[in-house]
Amino acid sequence: MVSKRNSLRMAAVTTVAVLSLGLAGTAMAATPVAHPASTAQQAAAQQVAAHASITAKPSVSSVQAWQLFRVTGTTTGLKAGTEVTLQQKQHGKWVTLPASVPTNRNGSYSLGVKLGIKGLNELRIVSGDIASPVFTVTVR
C-alpha cells in the first residue's frame, strides 16, 4: 500500500529535449572487442570518469505543484550526446525520475521539470556514476 501511494505521489517530470544539428547521427552501436588494448581503454575511460563533472542549476527555488521550471547545466569530460537524468531523494534514497536529455555539442543541457511532491525536494543530475551537487526546489 505504501509503495502504491508513493508511486501516486511520485513527481511527474516532463522532458524538453533541445534538438541540435550537432547531435544528428551521433548515435552508434558499438560491440566490445576483447584485445590487449581493452585494458588500456578501460583505464582511459576510468581516468575520464575521474575528471568528469556535471553542474546543475534550477531556474527557480520555489514553485507551485506541477509548475514547469528548468534545470540547466554543463558537463565536462563527457561526450556530446551523453544522456543526463534527473534524480530525486525520496525517503533517504535517490530515485531516478523519467526525465533525461542528451547533452549538446558543448556539453550543456536544459531539462523541463514538473514536480508534484510538496515540500523541499532534493534533486541532482546524474550520468552513469557522475552526479551533480545536490540542489533543492521547494514545491508549495
C-alpha positions, 0 to 999 in steps of 0.5 A: 500500500505504501509503495502504491501511494508513493508511486501516486505521489511520485513527481511527474517530470516532463522532458524538453529535449533541445534538438541540435544539428550537432547531435544528428547521427551521433548515435552508434552501436558499438560491440566490445572487442576483447584485445590487449588494448581493452585494458588500456581503454578501460583505464582511459575511460576510468581516468575520464570518469575521474575528471568528469563533472556535471553542474546543475542549476534550477531556474527557480527555488520555489514553485507551485505543484506541477509548475514547469521550471528548468534545470540547466547545466554543463558537463565536462569530460563527457561526450556530446550526446551523453544522456543526463537524468534527473534524480530525486531523494525520496525517503533517504534514497535517490530515485531516478525520475523519467526525465533525461536529455542528451547533452549538446555539442558543448556539453550543456543541457536544459531539462523541463521539470514538473514536480508534484511532491510538496515540500523541499525536494532534493534533486541532482543530475546524474550520468552513469556514476557522475552526479551533480551537487545536490540542489533543492526546489521547494514545491508549495 
